[in-house]
């Protein structure tokens, strides 16, 4: 359906503005970590925040206060886990992955590629992307496991 009613459009516009404001406030209060680190755990929280925002905007069964509460719960839990990870090596190991070398002295490490389910083409594609994003074409290749490979 292309158009249902002007009241629906107005609802989305009003809730969109208010929910957006709530997300900005939540992210400012939670600090830069919520979007900056991007390990697997942070990525999941960021995607969940986006999904929650979309639900607030497009689902009439979810009231604004319920949606803002869901956003707050996600940000508080992310802050709590980050706080615990900074103080406990057990929590840190559970939520953060260690970098892995897929290339050593210019040679791909086949065992490491298999262990992380990464193909040679993916490593080459990532190196081309990183080289084009920097001013130095000889950027060393490194790879950090993502949510999909961790």
Buried (B, 14 or more C-beta within 10 A) or exposed (E): EEEEEEEEEEBBEEBBEBBEEBBEBBBEEBEEBBBEEEBBBBBBBBEBBEEBBEBBBEEEEBEBEEBBEBBBEBBEEBBEBBEBBEEEEEBBEEBBBEEBEBBEEEEBBEEBBEEBEBEEEBBEEBBEEBBEEEEEEEEEBEBEBBBEBB
